[in-house]
Amino acid sequence: MRILLQRTDGKQADWIADFAALLPEADITYWREGEATPACDYAVVWQPPASLLPALAGVKAIFNTGAGVDALLKFGEALPAGVPLVRLDDAGMGVQMAEYVSHAVLRHSRRFDDYEAQARAGIWQPLPTFEKTDFPVGVLGMGVLGTRVLQALAQFEFPLRGWSRSEKQLDGVACFAGDDQLEAFLRGTRVLVCMLPLTADTHNLLDRARLSMLLPGAYVINVARGALLAEPDLLTLIRTGKIAGATLDVFRNEPLPQQHPFWQEPRISITPHISAATLRRESVAQIAGKIRRLEAGESIAGIVNRLQGY
């Protein structure tokens, strides 16, 4: 068995070592631009360049070392037809995402930003608290990671809402599905957590019209993809007071340009795409397990629907 490994970050040595430990029978080939690539059975990639695509034509499956597959699907019909694209189901990202979102929700709901500003000014003054019943948290996207976030938030007893493309049920969560129920979901949400994949349907989904549907004084948390959010619209709504603020981990252009107005808006908290990092060992273990199942003729989870985009 031969596995083709490609890493944009150049950090291939540890990946190769981990695959060798879990699949000792495999020959791991590291792809390098401009070098001839032998025929391989499987490919494991991260943000591949277009020049890699010819080497993928004969593989049995392409594994993406991340939950989001937009960096692969952008190639469209240039991707080899009939070859399964497989995303990571979780591989340690779920707990990280739950930590990040819980922190952002609690920081806003407990007014810690306001208390920090008071502390810098030497002010000792308790502030009015938010009633939890008036603080519904809505998660836009109820996949593996979105479900994990909802489960983490449940312990804090916020009213929880979830929206997904198809119908889902989750205990303790008011669930909405499909385009027909998106507006109802938004109009009942005060803290919006965006966890959708980036597809043609979700590009610019959160524009001024949809963001304005949120409850007054809403708060936005985006840990998905920057292009889901119309950035100028969010900025306008924050400056006019319709939206109280935002915690943003992802952006259309990364790194976020120094001249971007988000840097100057104190009501926007910025982090450099760190809400959930891919954990190498967990990822390799999951991919190796799926390769063994494919070799045994068994089905696997995480196969991407190219038409849906996830």
HUQUI-V897875 format. One record per pair of residues at least 24 apart in sequence whose C-alpha atoms are under 10 Angstrom apart, sorted by the first residue. I is the first residue (numbers start at 1). J is the second residue. Records with the same first field share a line. If there is no record, write none. Layout:
I=J + J
This chain:
1=25 + 26 + 27 + 28 + 40 + 41 + 42 + 295
2=26 + 27 + 28 + 29 + 38 + 39 + 40 + 41 + 42 + 43 + 59
3=27 + 28 + 29 + 30 + 38 + 39 + 40 + 41 + 42 + 43 + 44 + 59 + 62 + 291
4=28 + 29 + 30 + 31 + 37 + 38 + 39 + 40 + 41 + 42 + 43 + 44 + 45 + 55 + 56 + 59 + 62
5=29 + 30 + 31 + 32 + 40 + 42 + 43 + 44 + 45 + 46 + 63
6=30 + 31 + 32 + 33 + 43 + 44 + 45 + 46 + 47 + 48 + 49 + 52 + 64 + 65
7=31 + 32 + 44 + 45 + 46 + 47 + 48 + 49 + 65
8=45 + 46 + 47 + 48 + 49
9=46 + 47
14=280 + 281
15=44 + 280 + 281 + 283 + 284
16=284
17=284
18=280 + 281 + 282 + 283 + 284 + 285 + 288
19=281 + 284 + 285 + 287 + 288
20=284 + 288
21=284 + 285
22=284 + 285 + 287 + 288 + 289
23=284 + 285 + 288 + 289 + 291 + 292
31=55
41=291
42=83 + 291
43=85
44=86 + 284 + 287
45=72
46=71 + 72
47=71 + 72
48=72 + 75
49=75
50=74 + 75 + 78 + 79
52=79
53=78 + 79 + 80
54=78 + 79 + 80
55=80
56=80 + 83
57=81 + 82 + 83
58=82 + 83
59=83 + 84
60=84 + 85 + 291 + 294 + 295
61=85 + 86 + 291 + 294 + 303
62=86 + 87 + 303
63=87 + 88 + 287 + 290 + 291 + 302 + 303
64=88 + 283 + 287
65=89 + 91 + 278 + 279 + 280 + 283 + 284 + 287
66=90 + 91 + 93 + 276 + 277 + 278 + 279 + 283
67=91 + 93 + 144 + 145 + 197 + 224 + 276 + 278 + 302 + 310
68=196 + 197 + 198 + 224 + 225 + 309 + 310
69=197 + 198 + 199 + 304 + 306 + 309 + 310
70=197 + 198 + 199 + 225 + 309 + 310
71=198
72=309
73=198 + 199 + 304 + 306 + 307 + 309 + 310
74=199 + 309
76=306 + 307
84=302 + 303 + 304 + 305 + 306
85=302 + 303 + 304 + 305 + 306 + 310
86=287 + 290 + 300 + 301 + 302 + 303 + 304 + 305 + 310
87=287 + 301 + 302 + 303 + 304 + 310
88=144 + 278 + 282 + 283 + 284 + 286 + 287 + 301 + 302 + 303
89=143 + 144 + 145 + 283 + 286 + 287 + 301 + 302 + 303
90=144 + 145 + 148 + 276 + 278 + 279 + 282 + 283 + 286 + 302
91=277 + 278 + 279 + 280 + 281 + 282 + 283 + 284 + 285 + 286 + 287
92=145 + 276 + 277 + 278 + 279 + 280 + 281 + 282 + 283
93=144 + 145 + 148 + 275 + 276 + 277 + 278 + 279 + 282 + 283
94=144 + 145 + 146 + 147 + 148 + 149 + 152 + 275 + 276 + 277
95=145 + 148 + 149 + 152 + 275 + 276
96=145 + 148 + 149 + 274 + 275 + 276 + 277 + 278
97=145 + 146 + 148 + 149 + 152 + 195 + 223 + 274 + 275 + 276 + 277
98=145 + 146 + 147 + 148 + 149 + 150 + 151 + 152 + 153 + 275 + 276
99=149 + 152 + 153 + 275 + 276
100=149 + 221 + 223 + 247 + 249 + 274 + 275 + 276
101=149 + 150 + 152 + 153 + 193 + 194 + 221 + 222 + 223 + 247 + 275
102=149 + 150 + 152 + 153 + 154 + 156
103=153
104=191 + 193 + 219 + 220 + 221 + 246 + 247 + 248 + 269
105=135 + 137 + 153 + 158 + 191 + 192 + 193 + 219 + 220 + 221 + 247
106=153 + 156
108=191 + 219 + 244 + 245 + 246 + 247
109=135 + 191 + 219
113=266 + 267 + 269
131=158
132=156 + 157 + 158 + 159
133=157 + 158 + 159
134=158 + 159 + 188 + 189 + 190 + 215
135=159 + 160 + 188 + 189 + 190 + 191 + 215 + 218
136=160 + 161 + 188 + 189 + 190 + 191 + 192 + 215 + 218
137=161 + 162 + 173 + 188 + 189 + 190 + 191 + 192 + 193 + 218 + 219 + 220
138=162 + 163 + 173 + 174 + 175 + 185 + 186 + 188 + 189 + 190 + 191 + 192 + 193 + 194 + 214 + 220
139=163 + 164 + 173 + 175 + 185 + 186 + 189 + 191 + 192 + 193 + 194 + 195 + 196 + 221
140=164 + 165 + 176 + 177 + 182 + 185 + 186 + 192 + 193 + 194 + 195 + 196 + 222 + 224
141=165 + 177 + 193 + 194 + 195 + 196 + 197 + 224
142=166 + 167 + 168 + 169 + 170 + 175 + 176 + 177 + 194 + 195 + 196
143=168 + 195 + 196 + 197 + 310
145=195 + 196 + 276
146=193 + 194 + 195 + 196
147=173 + 195
149=193 + 195
150=193
159=189
160=189 + 191
161=185 + 186 + 188 + 189 + 191 + 192
162=186 + 189 + 192 + 193
163=194 + 196
164=195 + 196
165=196 + 308
182=210
183=210 + 213 + 214
184=213 + 214
185=213 + 214
186=210 + 211 + 212 + 213 + 214 + 215
187=211 + 212 + 213 + 214 + 215 + 216
188=213 + 214 + 215
189=213 + 214 + 215 + 216 + 218 + 219
190=214 + 215 + 216 + 217 + 218 + 219 + 220 + 243 + 244
191=215 + 217 + 218 + 219 + 220 + 221 + 243 + 244 + 245 + 246
192=218 + 219 + 220 + 221 + 222 + 246
193=219 + 220 + 221 + 222 + 223 + 224 + 246 + 247
194=220 + 221 + 222 + 223 + 224 + 225 + 226 + 228 + 229 + 248
195=221 + 222 + 223 + 224 + 225 + 228
196=222 + 223 + 224 + 225 + 228 + 310
197=224 + 225 + 228 + 308 + 309 + 310
198=224 + 225 + 226 + 227 + 228 + 309 + 310
199=225 + 227 + 228 + 306 + 307 + 308 + 309 + 310
200=228 + 307 + 308 + 309
201=228 + 308 + 309
202=227 + 228 + 229 + 309
203=227 + 228 + 229 + 230
204=228 + 229 + 230 + 231
205=229 + 230
206=230 + 231 + 233 + 234
207=231 + 232 + 233 + 234
208=232 + 233 + 234 + 235 + 236 + 237
209=233
211=237 + 242 + 243
212=237 + 242 + 243
213=242
214=242 + 243
215=242 + 243
216=241 + 242 + 243 + 244
217=241 + 242 + 243 + 244 + 245
218=242 + 243 + 244 + 245 + 246
219=243 + 244 + 245 + 246 + 247 + 267 + 268
220=244 + 245 + 246 + 247 + 248 + 268
221=245 + 246 + 247 + 248 + 249 + 250 + 268 + 269
222=246 + 247 + 248 + 249 + 250 + 251 + 275
223=247 + 248 + 249 + 250 + 251 + 271 + 273 + 274 + 275 + 276
224=248 + 249 + 250 + 251 + 273 + 275
225=249 + 250 + 251 + 252 + 273
226=250 + 251 + 252 + 253 + 254 + 273
227=251 + 252 + 253
228=252
231=261 + 262
232=261 + 262
234=262 + 268
235=261 + 262 + 265 + 267 + 268
238=265 + 267 + 268
239=265 + 267
243=267
244=268
245=269
246=270
247=271
248=272 + 273 + 275
249=273 + 274 + 275 + 276
250=274 + 275
